[in-house]
Amino acid sequence: MSSIEEYMLPCLNKSVFGVDCTGCGAQRATVLLANGEFSKAFEMYPAIYSLAFLLLFLVFNLFYKFKFDYNIKIGLIIFNAVIIAGAYIFKMIQFIN
């Protein structure tokens, strides 16, 4: 029996340059989240929960339109960008040390 990890895409940035990209760990974190390993998923990719919330909001907003939905989307996107950038900077600082 094969595991889902055999079908994960490799990081092109890491294989070419040897450095993680901002999305490294997202696939593994998604698998960990699906397996119920919530804290390990957060350790693997800290933005997993905010991205999941953004995805749920976008799907919900496809069917239910309401006032200020555009502003909420932009706010969630900026929030995710800050988390992703912060986690990446933290990871690179640890990598250097």
Gaussian input, Z-matrix of N, CA and C with variables (Angstrom, degrees):
# hf/3-21g

backbone

0 1
 N
 C     1     B1
 C     2     B2     1     A1
 N     3     B3     2     A2     1     D1
 C     4     B4     3     A3     2     D2
 C     5     B5     4     A4     3     D3
 N     6     B6     5     A5     4     D4
 C     7     B7     6     A6     5     D5
 C     8     B8     7     A7     6     D6
 N     9     B9     8     A8     7     D7
 C    10    B10     9     A9     8     D8
 C    11    B11    10    A10     9     D9
 N    12    B12    11    A11    10    D10
 C    13    B13    12    A12    11    D11
 C    14    B14    13    A13    12    D12
 N    15    B15    14    A14    13    D13
 C    16    B16    15    A15    14    D14
 C    17    B17    16    A16    15    D15
 N    18    B18    17    A17    16    D16
 C    19    B19    18    A18    17    D17
 C    20    B20    19    A19    18    D18
 N    21    B21    20    A20    19    D19
 C    22    B22    21    A21    20    D20
 C    23    B23    22    A22    21    D21
 N    24    B24    23    A23    22    D22
 C    25    B25    24    A24    23    D23
 C    26    B26    25    A25    24    D24
 N    27    B27    26    A26    25    D25
 C    28    B28    27    A27    26    D26
 C    29    B29    28    A28    27    D27
 N    30    B30    29    A29    28    D28
 C    31    B31    30    A30    29    D29
 C    32    B32    31    A31    30    D30
 N    33    B33    32    A32    31    D31
 C    34    B34    33    A33    32    D32
 C    35    B35    34    A34    33    D33
 N    36    B36    35    A35    34    D34
 C    37    B37    36    A36    35    D35
 C    38    B38    37    A37    36    D36
 N    39    B39    38    A38    37    D37
 C    40    B40    39    A39    38    D38
 C    41    B41    40    A40    39    D39
 N    42    B42    41    A41    40    D40
 C    43    B43    42    A42    41    D41
 C    44    B44    43    A43    42    D42
 N    45    B45    44    A44    43    D43
 C    46    B46    45    A45    44    D44
 C    47    B47    46    A46    45    D45
 N    48    B48    47    A47    46    D46
 C    49    B49    48    A48    47    D47
 C    50    B50    49    A49    48    D48
 N    51    B51    50    A50    49    D49
 C    52    B52    51    A51    50    D50
 C    53    B53    52    A52    51    D51
 N    54    B54    53    A53    52    D52
 C    55    B55    54    A54    53    D53
 C    56    B56    55    A55    54    D54
 N    57    B57    56    A56    55    D55
 C    58    B58    57    A57    56    D56
 C    59    B59    58    A58    57    D57
 N    60    B60    59    A59    58    D58
 C    61    B61    60    A60    59    D59
 C    62    B62    61    A61    60    D60
 N    63    B63    62    A62    61    D61
 C    64    B64    63    A63    62    D62
 C    65    B65    64    A64    63    D63
 N    66    B66    65    A65    64    D64
 C    67    B67    66    A66    65    D65
 C    68    B68    67    A67    66    D66
 N    69    B69    68    A68    67    D67
 C    70    B70    69    A69    68    D68
 C    71    B71    70    A70    69    D69
 N    72    B72    71    A71    70    D70
 C    73    B73    72    A72    71    D71
 C    74    B74    73    A73    72    D72
 N    75    B75    74    A74    73    D73
 C    76    B76    75    A75    74    D74
 C    77    B77    76    A76    75    D75
 N    78    B78    77    A77    76    D76
 C    79    B79    78    A78    77    D77
 C    80    B80    79    A79    78    D78
 N    81    B81    80    A80    79    D79
 C    82    B82    81    A81    80    D80
 C    83    B83    82    A82    81    D81
 N    84    B84    83    A83    82    D82
 C    85    B85    84    A84    83    D83
 C    86    B86    85    A85    84    D84
 N    87    B87    86    A86    85    D85
 C    88    B88    87    A87    86    D86
 C    89    B89    88    A88    87    D87
 N    90    B90    89    A89    88    D88
 C    91    B91    90    A90    89    D89
 C    92    B92    91    A91    90    D90
 N    93    B93    92    A92    91    D91
 C    94    B94    93    A93    92    D92
 C    95    B95    94    A94    93    D93
 N    96    B96    95    A95    94    D94
 C    97    B97    96    A96    95    D95
 C    98    B98    97    A97    96    D96
 N    99    B99    98    A98    97    D97
 C   100   B100    99    A99    98    D98
 C   101   B101   100   A100    99    D99
 N   102   B102   101   A101   100   D100
 C   103   B103   102   A102   101   D101
 C   104   B104   103   A103   102   D102
 N   105   B105   104   A104   103   D103
 C   106   B106   105   A105   104   D104
 C   107   B107   106   A106   105   D105
 N   108   B108   107   A107   106   D106
 C   109   B109   108   A108   107   D107
 C   110   B110   109   A109   108   D108
 N   111   B111   110   A110   109   D109
 C   112   B112   111   A111   110   D110
 C   113   B113   112   A112   111   D111
 N   114   B114   113   A113   112   D112
 C   115   B115   114   A114   113   D113
 C   116   B116   115   A115   114   D114
 N   117   B117   116   A116   115   D115
 C   118   B118   117   A117   116   D116
 C   119   B119   118   A118   117   D117
 N   120   B120   119   A119   118   D118
 C   121   B121   120   A120   119   D119
 C   122   B122   121   A121   120   D120
 N   123   B123   122   A122   121   D121
 C   124   B124   123   A123   122   D122
 C   125   B125   124   A124   123   D123
 N   126   B126   125   A125   124   D124
 C   127   B127   126   A126   125   D125
 C   128   B128   127   A127   126   D126
 N   129   B129   128   A128   127   D127
 C   130   B130   129   A129   128   D128
 C   131   B131   130   A130   129   D129
 N   132   B132   131   A131   130   D130
 C   133   B133   132   A132   131   D131
 C   134   B134   133   A133   132   D132
 N   135   B135   134   A134   133   D133
 C   136   B136   135   A135   134   D134
 C   137   B137   136   A136   135   D135
 N   138   B138   137   A137   136   D136
 C   139   B139   138   A138   137   D137
 C   140   B140   139   A139   138   D138
 N   141   B141   140   A140   139   D139
 C   142   B142   141   A141   140   D140
 C   143   B143   142   A142   141   D141
 N   144   B144   143   A143   142   D142
 C   145   B145   144   A144   143   D143
 C   146   B146   145   A145   144   D144
 N   147   B147   146   A146   145   D145
 C   148   B148   147   A147   146   D146
 C   149   B149   148   A148   147   D147
 N   150   B150   149   A149   148   D148
 C   151   B151   150   A150   149   D149
 C   152   B152   151   A151   150   D150
 N   153   B153   152   A152   151   D151
 C   154   B154   153   A153   152   D152
 C   155   B155   154   A154   153   D153
 N   156   B156   155   A155   154   D154
 C   157   B157   156   A156   155   D155
 C   158   B158   157   A157   156   D156
 N   159   B159   158   A158   157   D157
 C   160   B160   159   A159   158   D158
 C   161   B161   160   A160   159   D159
 N   162   B162   161   A161   160   D160
 C   163   B163   162   A162   161   D161
 C   164   B164   163   A163   162   D162
 N   165   B165   164   A164   163   D163
 C   166   B166   165   A165   164   D164
 C   167   B167   166   A166   165   D165
 N   168   B168   167   A167   166   D166
 C   169   B169   168   A168   167   D167
 C   170   B170   169   A169   168   D168
 N   171   B171   170   A170   169   D169
 C   172   B172   171   A171   170   D170
 C   173   B173   172   A172   171   D171
 N   174   B174   173   A173   172   D172
 C   175   B175   174   A174   173   D173
 C   176   B176   175   A175   174   D174
 N   177   B177   176   A176   175   D175
 C   178   B178   177   A177   176   D176
 C   179   B179   178   A178   177   D177
 N   180   B180   179   A179   178   D178
 C   181   B181   180   A180   179   D179
 C   182   B182   181   A181   180   D180
 N   183   B183   182   A182   181   D181
 C   184   B184   183   A183   182   D182
 C   185   B185   184   A184   183   D183
 N   186   B186   185   A185   184   D184
 C   187   B187   186   A186   185   D185
 C   188   B188   187   A187   186   D186
 N   189   B189   188   A188   187   D187
 C   190   B190   189   A189   188   D188
 C   191   B191   190   A190   189   D189
 N   192   B192   191   A191   190   D190
 C   193   B193   192   A192   191   D191
 C   194   B194   193   A193   192   D192
 N   195   B195   194   A194   193   D193
 C   196   B196   195   A195   194   D194
 C   197   B197   196   A196   195   D195
 N   198   B198   197   A197   196   D196
 C   199   B199   198   A198   197   D197
 C   200   B200   199   A199   198   D198
 N   201   B201   200   A200   199   D199
 C   202   B202   201   A201   200   D200
 C   203   B203   202   A202   201   D201
 N   204   B204   203   A203   202   D202
 C   205   B205   204   A204   203   D203
 C   206   B206   205   A205   204   D204
 N   207   B207   206   A206   205   D205
 C   208   B208   207   A207   206   D206
 C   209   B209   208   A208   207   D207
 N   210   B210   209   A209   208   D208
 C   211   B211   210   A210   209   D209
 C   212   B212   211   A211   210   D210
 N   213   B213   212   A212   211   D211
 C   214   B214   213   A213   212   D212
 C   215   B215   214   A214   213   D213
 N   216   B216   215   A215   214   D214
 C   217   B217   216   A216   215   D215
 C   218   B218   217   A217   216   D216
 N   219   B219   218   A218   217   D217
 C   220   B220   219   A219   218   D218
 C   221   B221   220   A220   219   D219
 N   222   B222   221   A221   220   D220
 C   223   B223   222   A222   221   D221
 C   224   B224   223   A223   222   D222
 N   225   B225   224   A224   223   D223
 C   226   B226   225   A225   224   D224
 C   227   B227   226   A226   225   D225
 N   228   B228   227   A227   226   D226
 C   229   B229   228   A228   227   D227
 C   230   B230   229   A229   228   D228
 N   231   B231   230   A230   229   D229
 C   232   B232   231   A231   230   D230
 C   233   B233   232   A232   231   D231
 N   234   B234   233   A233   232   D232
 C   235   B235   234   A234   233   D233
 C   236   B236   235   A235   234   D234
 N   237   B237   236   A236   235   D235
 C   238   B238   237   A237   236   D236
 C   239   B239   238   A238   237   D237
 N   240   B240   239   A239   238   D238
 C   241   B241   240   A240   239   D239
 C   242   B242   241   A241   240   D240
 N   243   B243   242   A242   241   D241
 C   244   B244   243   A243   242   D242
 C   245   B245   244   A244   243   D243
 N   246   B246   245   A245   244   D244
 C   247   B247   246   A246   245   D245
 C   248   B248   247   A247   246   D246
 N   249   B249   248   A248   247   D247
 C   250   B250   249   A249   248   D248
 C   251   B251   250   A250   249   D249
 N   252   B252   251   A251   250   D250
 C   253   B253   252   A252   251   D251
 C   254   B254   253   A253   252   D252
 N   255   B255   254   A254   253   D253
 C   256   B256   255   A255   254   D254
 C   257   B257   256   A256   255   D255
 N   258   B258   257   A257   256   D256
 C   259   B259   258   A258   257   D257
 C   260   B260   259   A259   258   D258
 N   261   B261   260   A260   259   D259
 C   262   B262   261   A261   260   D260
 C   263   B263   262   A262   261   D261
 N   264   B264   263   A263   262   D262
 C   265   B265   264   A264   263   D263
 C   266   B266   265   A265   264   D264
 N   267   B267   266   A266   265   D265
 C   268   B268   267   A267   266   D266
 C   269   B269   268   A268   267   D267
 N   270   B270   269   A269   268   D268
 C   271   B271   270   A270   269   D269
 C   272   B272   271   A271   270   D270
 N   273   B273   272   A272   271   D271
 C   274   B274   273   A273   272   D272
 C   275   B275   274   A274   273   D273
 N   276   B276   275   A275   274   D274
 C   277   B277   276   A276   275   D275
 C   278   B278   277   A277   276   D276
 N   279   B279   278   A278   277   D277
 C   280   B280   279   A279   278   D278
 C   281   B281   280   A280   279   D279
 N   282   B282   281   A281   280   D280
 C   283   B283   282   A282   281   D281
 C   284   B284   283   A283   282   D282
 N   285   B285   284   A284   283   D283
 C   286   B286   285   A285   284   D284
 C   287   B287   286   A286   285   D285
 N   288   B288   287   A287   286   D286
 C   289   B289   288   A288   287   D287
 C   290   B290   289   A289   288   D288

   B1=1.4423
   B2=1.5273
   B3=1.3118
   B4=1.4595
   B5=1.5245
   B6=1.3066
   B7=1.4589
   B8=1.5205
   B9=1.3162
   B10=1.4597
   B11=1.5199
   B12=1.3148
   B13=1.4589
   B14=1.5297
   B15=1.3226
   B16=1.4630
   B17=1.5223
   B18=1.3308
   B19=1.4548
   B20=1.5255
   B21=1.3344
   B22=1.4606
   B23=1.5183
   B24=1.3258
   B25=1.4572
   B26=1.5224
   B27=1.3279
   B28=1.4641
   B29=1.5291
   B30=1.3121
   B31=1.4598
   B32=1.5280
   B33=1.3175
   B34=1.4622
   B35=1.5266
   B36=1.3332
   B37=1.4654
   B38=1.5291
   B39=1.3258
   B40=1.4652
   B41=1.5207
   B42=1.3284
   B43=1.4664
   B44=1.5257
   B45=1.3290
   B46=1.4664
   B47=1.5316
   B48=1.3460
   B49=1.4627
   B50=1.5262
   B51=1.3296
   B52=1.4524
   B53=1.5222
   B54=1.3247
   B55=1.4605
   B56=1.5314
   B57=1.3314
   B58=1.4660
   B59=1.5269
   B60=1.3140
   B61=1.4590
   B62=1.5302
   B63=1.3231
   B64=1.4670
   B65=1.5221
   B66=1.3034
   B67=1.4612
   B68=1.5116
   B69=1.3245
   B70=1.4690
   B71=1.5229
   B72=1.3075
   B73=1.4535
   B74=1.5141
   B75=1.3238
   B76=1.4701
   B77=1.5316
   B78=1.3199
   B79=1.4703
   B80=1.5205
   B81=1.3159
   B82=1.4706
   B83=1.5211
   B84=1.3370
   B85=1.4617
   B86=1.5193
   B87=1.3191
   B88=1.4585
   B89=1.5257
   B90=1.3241
   B91=1.4691
   B92=1.5261
   B93=1.3266
   B94=1.4583
   B95=1.5258
   B96=1.3173
   B97=1.4610
   B98=1.5274
   B99=1.3285
   B100=1.4677
   B101=1.5299
   B102=1.3288
   B103=1.4637
   B104=1.5194
   B105=1.3260
   B106=1.4562
   B107=1.5142
   B108=1.3079
   B109=1.4627
   B110=1.5281
   B111=1.3253
   B112=1.4553
   B113=1.5228
   B114=1.3137
   B115=1.4659
   B116=1.5252
   B117=1.3236
   B118=1.4630
   B119=1.5262
   B120=1.3452
   B121=1.4619
   B122=1.5224
   B123=1.3317
   B124=1.4641
   B125=1.5203
   B126=1.3311
   B127=1.4644
   B128=1.5218
   B129=1.3200
   B130=1.4582
   B131=1.5274
   B132=1.3389
   B133=1.4684
   B134=1.5241
   B135=1.3271
   B136=1.4665
   B137=1.5295
   B138=1.3104
   B139=1.4622
   B140=1.5263
   B141=1.3226
   B142=1.4652
   B143=1.5251
   B144=1.3226
   B145=1.4662
   B146=1.5228
   B147=1.3151
   B148=1.4597
   B149=1.5284
   B150=1.3290
   B151=1.4665
   B152=1.5271
   B153=1.3280
   B154=1.4654
   B155=1.5260
   B156=1.3362
   B157=1.4648
   B158=1.5224
   B159=1.3353
   B160=1.4707
   B161=1.5223
   B162=1.3077
   B163=1.4642
   B164=1.5256
   B165=1.3244
   B166=1.4641
   B167=1.5286
   B168=1.3220
   B169=1.4621
   B170=1.5216
   B171=1.3381
   B172=1.4675
   B173=1.5252
   B174=1.3158
   B175=1.4675
   B176=1.5314
   B177=1.3218
   B178=1.4742
   B179=1.5168
   B180=1.3426
   B181=1.4608
   B182=1.5305
   B183=1.3119
   B184=1.4664
   B185=1.5304
   B186=1.3114
   B187=1.4537
   B188=1.5191
   B189=1.3294
   B190=1.4634
   B191=1.5209
   B192=1.3140
   B193=1.4620
   B194=1.5211
   B195=1.3187
   B196=1.4502
   B197=1.5205
   B198=1.3163
   B199=1.4502
   B200=1.5322
   B201=1.2977
   B202=1.4571
   B203=1.5239
   B204=1.3265
   B205=1.4670
   B206=1.5261
   B207=1.3225
   B208=1.4608
   B209=1.5349
   B210=1.3180
   B211=1.4682
   B212=1.5224
   B213=1.3278
   B214=1.4639
   B215=1.5265
   B216=1.3350
   B217=1.4705
   B218=1.5192
   B219=1.3271
   B220=1.4650
   B221=1.5252
   B222=1.3222
   B223=1.4650
   B224=1.5200
   B225=1.3295
   B226=1.4639
   B227=1.5269
   B228=1.3170
   B229=1.4657
   B230=1.5240
   B231=1.3278
   B232=1.4668
   B233=1.5274
   B234=1.3308
   B235=1.4665
   B236=1.5254
   B237=1.3339
   B238=1.4640
   B239=1.5173
   B240=1.3264
   B241=1.4606
   B242=1.5245
   B243=1.3247
   B244=1.4660
   B245=1.5322
   B246=1.3204
   B247=1.4697
   B248=1.5272
   B249=1.3153
   B250=1.4636
   B251=1.5262
   B252=1.3333
   B253=1.4673
   B254=1.5283
   B255=1.3219
   B256=1.4600
   B257=1.5146
   B258=1.3226
   B259=1.4665
   B260=1.5233
   B261=1.3280
   B262=1.4601
   B263=1.5297
   B264=1.3232
   B265=1.4671
   B266=1.5284
   B267=1.3212
   B268=1.4689
   B269=1.5279
   B270=1.3321
   B271=1.4634
   B272=1.5319
   B273=1.3218
   B274=1.4667
   B275=1.5226
   B276=1.3317
   B277=1.4657
   B278=1.5345
   B279=1.3337
   B280=1.4706
   B281=1.5182
   B282=1.3298
   B283=1.4585
   B284=1.5229
   B285=1.3346
   B286=1.4740
   B287=1.5204
   B288=1.3387
   B289=1.4798
   B290=1.4609
   A1=108.52
   A2=117.29
   A3=121.33
   A4=110.39
   A5=115.40
   A6=119.68
   A7=109.62
   A8=115.22
   A9=120.63
   A10=111.76
   A11=117.34
   A12=121.09
   A13=112.46
   A14=117.04
   A15=120.42
   A16=111.35
   A17=117.61
   A18=122.22
   A19=113.45
   A20=117.05
   A21=119.96
   A22=110.34
   A23=114.99
   A24=120.79
   A25=110.23
   A26=117.63
   A27=119.12
   A28=110.32
   A29=115.84
   A30=121.15
   A31=108.74
   A32=116.82
   A33=121.08
   A34=110.80
   A35=116.32
   A36=120.66
   A37=111.06
   A38=115.74
   A39=119.69
   A40=111.35
   A41=117.44
   A42=119.29
   A43=112.17
   A44=118.09
   A45=120.58
   A46=111.12
   A47=116.43
   A48=120.47
   A49=113.80
   A50=117.47
   A51=120.79
   A52=114.32
   A53=117.05
   A54=121.80
   A55=108.52
   A56=115.99
   A57=120.29
   A58=111.36
   A59=115.86
   A60=121.00
   A61=108.38
   A62=116.99
   A63=120.34
   A64=112.04
   A65=117.96
   A66=120.85
   A67=114.27
   A68=116.99
   A69=120.18
   A70=110.22
   A71=115.22
   A72=121.88
   A73=113.42
   A74=117.98
   A75=120.62
   A76=111.83
   A77=117.20
   A78=119.64
   A79=111.14
   A80=115.79
   A81=119.77
   A82=110.65
   A83=117.39
   A84=120.62
   A85=110.85
   A86=117.84
   A87=121.72
   A88=110.44
   A89=116.96
   A90=120.83
   A91=110.16
   A92=117.15
   A93=120.77
   A94=110.95
   A95=116.65
   A96=121.45
   A97=110.47
   A98=116.77
   A99=120.94
   A100=111.43
   A101=116.97
   A102=121.36
   A103=112.82
   A104=116.91
   A105=121.02
   A106=114.98
   A107=117.51
   A108=121.82
   A109=108.51
   A110=115.64
   A111=122.34
   A112=113.79
   A113=117.82
   A114=119.05
   A115=111.23
   A116=117.14
   A117=120.21
   A118=110.95
   A119=116.38
   A120=120.12
   A121=110.40
   A122=116.85
   A123=120.64
   A124=111.14
   A125=117.26
   A126=120.75
   A127=111.12
   A128=116.64
   A129=120.89
   A130=111.60
   A131=116.47
   A132=121.14
   A133=108.00
   A134=118.08
   A135=121.66
   A136=115.32
   A137=118.65
   A138=120.67
   A139=113.00
   A140=118.25
   A141=120.59
   A142=111.98
   A143=117.40
   A144=119.89
   A145=111.94
   A146=117.69
   A147=119.20
   A148=110.95
   A149=117.21
   A150=119.91
   A151=111.47
   A152=116.23
   A153=119.85
   A154=110.29
   A155=116.32
   A156=120.05
   A157=111.00
   A158=117.38
   A159=121.03
   A160=110.36
   A161=117.53
   A162=121.26
   A163=111.10
   A164=117.28
   A165=120.91
   A166=111.28
   A167=116.05
   A168=119.68
   A169=111.32
   A170=116.90
   A171=119.87
   A172=111.69
   A173=117.24
   A174=120.65
   A175=110.16
   A176=116.77
   A177=121.36
   A178=110.65
   A179=116.45
   A180=120.87
   A181=112.86
   A182=117.74
   A183=119.81
   A184=111.29
   A185=115.71
   A186=120.95
   A187=113.80
   A188=117.50
   A189=121.83
   A190=109.69
   A191=115.39
   A192=120.86
   A193=108.64
   A194=116.29
   A195=120.07
   A196=109.72
   A197=114.53
   A198=121.80
   A199=110.10
   A200=116.89
   A201=125.29
   A202=113.78
   A203=118.90
   A204=119.45
   A205=111.69
   A206=117.89
   A207=121.36
   A208=110.11
   A209=116.65
   A210=120.65
   A211=111.47
   A212=117.14
   A213=120.79
   A214=109.96
   A215=117.01
   A216=120.55
   A217=111.04
   A218=116.42
   A219=120.04
   A220=110.54
   A221=116.73
   A222=120.49
   A223=112.09
   A224=116.82
   A225=120.39
   A226=111.98
   A227=116.78
   A228=120.65
   A229=110.41
   A230=116.89
   A231=120.58
   A232=110.09
   A233=116.63
   A234=121.60
   A235=110.64
   A236=117.09
   A237=121.18
   A238=111.64
   A239=116.77
   A240=120.08
   A241=111.03
   A242=116.71
   A243=120.60
   A244=110.60
   A245=116.99
   A246=120.18
   A247=110.88
   A248=117.18
   A249=120.96
   A250=110.39
   A251=116.90
   A252=120.48
   A253=110.83
   A254=116.79
   A255=119.83
   A256=112.73
   A257=116.55
   A258=120.48
   A259=110.73
   A260=117.08
   A261=120.49
   A262=110.81
   A263=116.51
   A264=120.35
   A265=109.78
   A266=116.68
   A267=120.76
   A268=110.61
   A269=117.32
   A270=121.52
   A271=111.19
   A272=117.01
   A273=120.16
   A274=111.36
   A275=117.86
   A276=120.90
   A277=109.60
   A278=116.49
   A279=119.34
   A280=111.61
   A281=117.03
   A282=122.41
   A283=110.65
   A284=115.79
   A285=120.26
   A286=110.73
   A287=115.21
   A288=118.84
   A289=109.83
   D1=133.08
   D2=-178.59
   D3=-97.55
   D4=152.31
   D5=178.99
   D6=-96.72
   D7=163.30
   D8=-179.17
   D9=-66.94
   D10=-23.09
   D11=-179.00
   D12=-65.23
   D13=-21.66
   D14=177.04
   D15=-68.47
   D16=-22.22
   D17=-176.09
   D18=-101.15
   D19=3.96
   D20=179.66
   D21=-73.43
   D22=145.08
   D23=178.52
   D24=-77.61
   D25=137.26
   D26=176.48
   D27=-76.65
   D28=154.66
   D29=178.11
   D30=-77.70
   D31=116.14
   D32=-178.88
   D33=-65.39
   D34=-39.67
   D35=179.75
   D36=-61.75
   D37=-43.24
   D38=-178.91
   D39=-70.37
   D40=-37.14
   D41=-179.23
   D42=-73.98
   D43=-28.95
   D44=-179.48
   D45=-87.82
   D46=-48.91
   D47=-173.57
   D48=-101.72
   D49=-14.54
   D50=-179.72
   D51=79.66
   D52=14.09
   D53=-178.65
   D54=-125.90
   D55=138.80
   D56=177.91
   D57=-60.81
   D58=150.70
   D59=172.81
   D60=-98.65
   D61=178.88
   D62=-178.19
   D63=-70.76
   D64=-15.27
   D65=-179.58
   D66=-103.50
   D67=-0.15
   D68=-179.29
   D69=-60.93
   D70=125.86
   D71=179.35
   D72=103.15
   D73=-11.88
   D74=-177.03
   D75=-66.29
   D76=-40.87
   D77=179.18
   D78=-64.93
   D79=-46.34
   D80=-179.85
   D81=-65.86
   D82=-37.20
   D83=178.18
   D84=-65.67
   D85=-36.22
   D86=177.65
   D87=-64.89
   D88=-41.64
   D89=177.51
   D90=-65.22
   D91=-42.78
   D92=178.04
   D93=-62.62
   D94=-40.48
   D95=178.06
   D96=-63.43
   D97=-42.63
   D98=178.95
   D99=-66.01
   D100=-28.67
   D101=178.67
   D102=-86.66
   D103=0.42
   D104=177.38
   D105=83.76
   D106=12.93
   D107=178.57
   D108=-95.06
   D109=76.82
   D110=-168.95
   D111=-68.54
   D112=-42.93
   D113=-178.89
   D114=-71.53
   D115=-36.23
   D116=176.96
   D117=-66.46
   D118=-35.74
   D119=177.34
   D120=-63.37
   D121=-41.35
   D122=178.57
   D123=-66.28
   D124=-40.56
   D125=177.95
   D126=-63.77
   D127=-37.33
   D128=-178.79
   D129=-69.82
   D130=-42.60
   D131=-177.28
   D132=-151.18
   D133=97.61
   D134=-173.25
   D135=-58.33
   D136=-23.44
   D137=-178.04
   D138=-86.11
   D139=6.27
   D140=-174.51
   D141=-61.12
   D142=-40.37
   D143=-177.14
   D144=-75.56
   D145=-39.88
   D146=178.60
   D147=-69.25
   D148=-34.28
   D149=175.50
   D150=-68.69
   D151=-38.57
   D152=177.21
   D153=-63.48
   D154=-41.85
   D155=177.88
   D156=-63.93
   D157=-42.19
   D158=177.37
   D159=-61.43
   D160=-44.04
   D161=179.24
   D162=-62.33
   D163=-44.47
   D164=177.57
   D165=-61.80
   D166=-41.68
   D167=178.42
   D168=-63.36
   D169=-43.02
   D170=-179.76
   D171=-63.95
   D172=-41.26
   D173=177.87
   D174=-65.69
   D175=-45.05
   D176=177.60
   D177=-59.45
   D178=-40.40
   D179=-177.75
   D180=-71.55
   D181=-17.70
   D182=174.58
   D183=-65.23
   D184=-33.65
   D185=-175.85
   D186=-99.97
   D187=-28.00
   D188=-178.18
   D189=-126.92
   D190=110.81
   D191=177.75
   D192=-93.45
   D193=140.43
   D194=177.72
   D195=-149.14
   D196=169.23
   D197=-176.66
   D198=-63.83
   D199=140.37
   D200=177.73
   D201=68.08
   D202=17.22
   D203=179.02
   D204=-64.35
   D205=-34.25
   D206=178.49
   D207=-63.63
   D208=-44.85
   D209=179.83
   D210=-64.12
   D211=-38.26
   D212=178.00
   D213=-65.50
   D214=-42.65
   D215=178.68
   D216=-60.56
   D217=-47.68
   D218=-179.78
   D219=-62.24
   D220=-42.24
   D221=178.12
   D222=-61.35
   D223=-43.41
   D224=178.75
   D225=-66.39
   D226=-37.26
   D227=178.33
   D228=-65.73
   D229=-44.06
   D230=178.13
   D231=-64.19
   D232=-43.02
   D233=178.09
   D234=-57.86
   D235=-44.95
   D236=178.44
   D237=-65.02
   D238=-40.62
   D239=179.31
   D240=-62.34
   D241=-39.99
   D242=178.89
   D243=-65.67
   D244=-43.37
   D245=179.02
   D246=-64.36
   D247=-44.74
   D248=-179.53
   D249=-63.43
   D250=-46.08
   D251=-179.92
   D252=-64.74
   D253=-43.40
   D254=179.43
   D255=-62.93
   D256=-43.83
   D257=178.97
   D258=-65.55
   D259=-36.82
   D260=179.18
   D261=-67.27
   D262=-43.87
   D263=178.39
   D264=-61.93
   D265=-44.39
   D266=178.12
   D267=-59.84
   D268=-43.34
   D269=179.94
   D270=-64.97
   D271=-39.86
   D272=-179.53
   D273=-70.13
   D274=-35.44
   D275=176.44
   D276=-64.07
   D277=-41.77
   D278=176.50
   D279=-65.85
   D280=-35.35
   D281=-179.73
   D282=-65.32
   D283=-39.45
   D284=-178.72
   D285=-69.44
   D286=-39.93
   D287=-178.12
   D288=-80.60

